């Protein structure tokens, strides 16, 4: 299970820096199987370095309408190095679908709401080391913590990467092999629009500094 780097963006917890248990993905990949009891392990890696961030052992039972998942893992206090063992069970439930069948949900152990994903923050005290819903952990999205300039920069680089460019803002971009010119021109318009926003915001920032 992939992940991003450890730590919190801007010192505040975000979705991107937490470990995630996506129930639908776990069912899709066969880690959890409706009508069966399955044991196994899950691991999260840093998508940039490939290093393992965390791992857990689990036992998942899914009956006809309800189920449970037992999680076993250890956490280490980031400040004093103390290790805590965790072993607890979380509830699964299902709701019927209009065209037949059912949809499975986690029951958040802290709020009781039905959610498809649970999260756990890294480097936090034992009191918040349990997997729970996004609202229970008060997690937000990284983009909500970014300034308008940061968002513009992120968008500009994201659009450059889609064209296979590793250069900086304003650097030339070669048309990818096999891409139609009409598609390349359209994507270049998007890149230039995003970079224009970056340039405007940077100019305003410089002007503000010069006036202060």
SULJOZI-V728954 format. One record per run of one state. SS is the DSSP state (~ for helix, > for strand, _ for the rest). FROM is the first residue (numbers start at 0). TO is the last residue. If there is no record, write none. Layout:
{{SS	FROM	TO} {SS	FROM	TO}}
This chain:
{{_	0	0} {>	1	2} {_	3	7} {~	8	10} {_	11	12} {>	13	13} {~	14	16} {_	17	17} {>	18	21} {~	22	27} {_	28	35} {>	36	45} {_	46	50} {>	51	61} {_	62	64} {>	65	75} {_	76	81} {>	82	95} {_	96	100} {>	101	106} {_	107	112} {>	113	114} {_	115	115} {>	116	119} {_	120	124} {~	125	127} {_	128	130} {>	131	131} {_	132	132} {~	133	136} {_	137	138} {>	139	139} {_	140	140} {~	141	144} {_	145	146} {~	147	161} {_	162	179} {~	180	210} {_	211	211}}
